[in-house]
Amino acid sequence: MSQNLELCKKSKVFMLFPWRLRQTAFLQRSPMSDEQFLEIIQATGAFSENFLKCCRSKLGEVFQVDPNKIYPTDTWQDLYSLGFVNWDVLEIVFSLEEALKIEIDEEKVPIPSSKNQIGAWITKFISNCSSK
C-alpha cells in the first residue's frame, strides 16, 4: 500500500468520510483498457465495444471515477461505496440510445443489485439488446 494511502487512513477527513478512503484506493488502481475488459467478459464485435465504452463512460461520470478504473469484477456495491449513489440506471439507457442510435426496451435492462458484478451486468445487457 502506498505511503499516501497510509497517510490518508490516519487523516481525520477519512475518519469522517470513510468513502473517501475507498475512493482513494479505487483511484490508485491500474487502468484497464476496454479491450481487456471485453476479453474478460468474453464479448466481441463492434456493438459490444461501443456498448461497453458508453456504459463505462457513463458509470465513470456518475460515480466520479476514471472509467478505465472500473473492472468487470467490481460489484455495484463497490461503486456505491465510493460515496455517490444519487443516480438511475436509465441514465445509462439514455446514453446508450443516444450514442448507439438504438432504442432500448426498458424490460431488457437488467436490474443492478449490490452483489452483481459490473462485467456480468454489462454482458447480460449486451445480450438482451442484441437479441431483438
C-alpha positions as CSV (number, residue, x, y, z in Angstrom):
1,M,0.0,0.0,0.0
2,S,1.3,3.4,-0.9
3,Q,2.5,6.0,1.7
4,N,-0.2,8.4,0.5
5,L,-2.9,5.9,1.2
6,E,-1.4,5.2,4.7
7,L,-1.4,8.9,5.5
8,C,-5.0,9.2,4.3
9,K,-6.1,6.4,6.6
10,K,-4.8,8.4,9.6
11,S,-6.4,11.6,8.4
12,K,-9.4,13.0,10.3
13,V,-11.1,13.6,6.9
14,F,-11.0,9.9,6.2
15,M,-12.4,9.1,9.6
16,L,-15.3,11.4,9.0
17,F,-15.8,10.3,5.4
18,P,-14.8,6.6,5.0
19,W,-15.9,6.6,1.4
20,R,-13.0,8.9,0.7
21,L,-10.6,6.2,1.7
22,R,-12.3,3.7,-0.6
23,Q,-12.3,6.3,-3.4
24,T,-8.6,6.9,-2.9
25,A,-7.8,3.2,-3.1
26,F,-10.1,2.8,-6.2
27,L,-8.3,5.7,-7.9
28,Q,-4.9,4.2,-7.3
29,R,-5.6,1.0,-9.1
30,S,-4.2,0.4,-12.6
31,P,-6.4,1.3,-15.5
32,M,-8.0,-1.5,-17.6
33,S,-8.5,-1.0,-21.3
34,D,-11.8,-1.6,-22.9
35,E,-10.1,-4.4,-24.9
36,Q,-9.0,-6.1,-21.6
37,F,-12.5,-5.7,-20.2
38,L,-14.1,-7.2,-23.3
39,E,-11.7,-10.1,-23.2
40,I,-12.6,-10.9,-19.6
41,I,-16.3,-10.8,-20.2
42,Q,-15.8,-12.7,-23.5
43,A,-17.7,-10.1,-25.6
44,T,-16.7,-9.4,-29.2
45,G,-17.7,-7.2,-32.0
46,A,-18.2,-3.5,-32.7
47,F,-21.6,-3.4,-31.0
48,S,-20.2,-4.8,-27.7
49,E,-17.2,-2.5,-27.9
50,N,-19.3,0.6,-28.4
51,F,-21.8,-0.5,-25.8
52,L,-19.0,-1.1,-23.2
53,K,-17.4,2.3,-23.9
54,C,-20.7,4.1,-23.4
55,C,-21.5,2.1,-20.2
56,R,-18.1,2.6,-18.6
57,S,-18.0,6.3,-19.6
58,K,-21.4,6.9,-18.0
59,L,-20.6,4.9,-14.9
60,G,-17.3,6.8,-14.5
61,E,-19.2,10.1,-14.8
62,V,-21.9,9.1,-12.4
63,F,-19.6,7.6,-9.8
64,Q,-16.9,10.3,-10.4
65,V,-14.0,7.9,-11.3
66,D,-11.9,7.2,-14.3
67,P,-14.0,4.8,-16.4
68,N,-10.8,2.7,-17.0
69,K,-10.6,2.0,-13.3
70,I,-14.0,0.2,-13.4
71,Y,-13.3,-3.5,-13.7
72,P,-15.6,-6.3,-14.7
73,T,-15.2,-7.9,-11.3
74,D,-16.4,-4.8,-9.5
75,T,-19.8,-5.1,-7.9
76,W,-22.4,-2.4,-7.8
77,Q,-21.8,-2.2,-4.1
78,D,-18.1,-1.4,-4.8
79,L,-19.3,1.6,-6.9
80,Y,-22.0,2.7,-4.4
81,S,-19.4,2.6,-1.6
82,L,-17.4,5.4,-3.4
83,G,-20.0,7.8,-1.9
84,F,-22.2,8.8,-4.8
85,V,-25.5,6.9,-5.1
86,N,-27.9,9.5,-6.5
87,W,-28.5,8.1,-10.0
88,D,-30.8,6.0,-12.0
89,V,-29.9,3.1,-14.3
90,L,-32.0,4.8,-17.0
91,E,-29.2,7.4,-17.3
92,I,-27.1,4.6,-18.9
93,V,-30.0,3.6,-21.1
94,F,-30.5,7.1,-22.4
95,S,-26.7,7.5,-23.0
96,L,-26.6,4.2,-24.9
97,E,-29.7,5.0,-27.0
98,E,-28.1,8.3,-28.0
99,A,-24.6,7.1,-28.6
100,L,-25.6,3.9,-30.4
101,K,-28.6,5.3,-32.2
102,I,-30.8,2.4,-30.9
103,E,-34.0,2.1,-28.9
104,I,-33.8,0.0,-25.8
105,D,-36.9,-1.6,-24.3
106,E,-36.8,-0.9,-20.5
107,E,-37.7,-4.6,-20.0
108,K,-34.3,-5.5,-21.4
109,V,-32.4,-3.5,-18.8
110,P,-31.0,-5.8,-16.1
111,I,-31.7,-4.6,-12.6
112,P,-28.4,-3.7,-10.9
113,S,-28.2,-5.3,-7.5
114,S,-25.4,-4.7,-5.0
115,K,-23.8,-8.1,-5.4
116,N,-23.9,-8.2,-9.2
117,Q,-20.6,-7.8,-10.9
118,I,-20.4,-4.9,-13.4
119,G,-19.0,-7.3,-16.1
120,A,-21.8,-9.8,-15.7
121,W,-24.4,-7.0,-15.8
122,I,-22.9,-5.5,-19.0
123,T,-22.7,-8.9,-20.6
124,K,-26.4,-9.6,-19.8
125,F,-27.4,-6.1,-21.0
126,I,-25.4,-6.6,-24.3
127,S,-27.1,-9.9,-24.8
128,N,-30.6,-8.5,-24.1
129,C,-30.1,-5.6,-26.5
130,S,-28.5,-7.6,-29.4
131,S,-31.3,-10.3,-29.3
132,K,-34.3,-8.4,-30.5
